[in-house]
């Protein structure tokens, strides 16, 4: 079965292509980023998700138009959350999520996992977010073929709730 939009997904969490994530609130180098801001962060051991350079900020339209060039690359995309779905795991400490990230002209399916012990999630209907993640041009999971989706590493409010640099003069 080919899945290219959320309405094509069966409504059972077991068909969702989630991989086990280990969540933490700071980057691997120990620096705190957006301390106090709501942020989802995952460590996916099968990929180098912390490249030496910053992930490229890409428009959804560009990502979809040149999907082959971005396949399995870490990118940052901004948009509005639409159709969010969240499913608690059996421990109730984590939830798997999927939502449509939409801008004026295009949309993209985003999926991932959130550790509830790290605070509440920024994923809410019609909220503007910035998602950094691994782009998949196509992927097989649970006998389903998924096209053009983003495996979230971080999901943060956009614009950020806490500025990166503040000074008192």
Buried (B, 14 or more C-beta within 10 A) or exposed (E): EEBBEBEEBEEEBEBBBBBEBEBEBEEEEEEEBBEEBBBBBBEBEEBEBEEEEEBBEBBBBBBBEEBEEBBEBBBBBBBBBBBBBBBEEEEEEBBBBBBBBBBEEBBBBBBBBBBBEBBEBBBEEEBBBBBBBBBBBBBEBEEBEBBBBBBBBBBBBBEEEEEEEEEEE
